[in-house]
Amino acid sequence: MDRLIPDPGPTTIPEQVIQLDLISSAPEDRPYVVTNFAVTVDGKATLHGRSGAIGSEKDSEMLVCLRTRVDAVMIGGGTMRAERYGRPISDPGKRGRRERRGFSQDPLLVIVTGRLDMPWDAPVFADRGARVLIFTTSDAEPPETVAEVRVVRHEGGGVDLVQALAYLRAERGVRALLCEGGPRLHAQLLEAGLVDELFVTHAPKLAGGDGPGLAVGLPELERPLEVVWLLNNDGELFARYRVPRT
């Protein structure tokens, strides 16, 4: 893998991610929020209904490495139903290294869903070491699960993301949060000005079709981004963008 920006030269994903200190950048009222997405050349965020088909093994490595640097991983209900998550950090060695750095063994898995129709047989709910927090507007009750599951209910037409992030910071001590989608949740965070950095894998593929892009339902806006790094691995580009603050 080659680093194109800055300081061109050879690098690896662990070498790049180990430098990340997202914790110290956390505001007092919410976590520092970063997102991670893979998109095709024509801007699609899914292939055959799933995001995992877009990126390579290097893209998966980037995702796992980013999970090691945050307190929580956030996804939407649709992403949970499509991807059927397991425990965010499956490698015991990585969980041990997280503890030595002052993190919990696993990031908290945060799910944002209007309905509480989760795939309750997904691996994460059967893992005794997993912790799941669900923000929802539904009044339904979750079933009994092996994993620790907590539900926070919001009134009205949808989950208030500003309130949700404030709760995570104040009540759960979340200092840095990684959002992994889907595109609608990504758009809501962007529109609300809650995203601090974007990690985007640009895959050398065409998808076609009517699949979603990086953000779905985002009103037109002009928001310049700062390129922090750009990495190349056989034509697959890994970009890190920072959202400048006024």
Secondary structure, DSSP 8 states (H G I E B T S, - for coil): -EEEESS-EE--HHHHHTT---GGG--SSS-EEEEEEEE-TT--S-BTTBSTTTS-HHHHHHHHHHHTT-SEEEEEHHHHHHH----S---HHHHHHHHHTT--SS-EEEEEESS----TTSGGGG-TT-EEEEEES--------SSEEEEEE--SSS--HHHHHHHHHHHH---EEEE---HHHHHHHHHTT---EEEEEE-S----TT---SSSS--------EEEEEEEETTEEEEEEE----
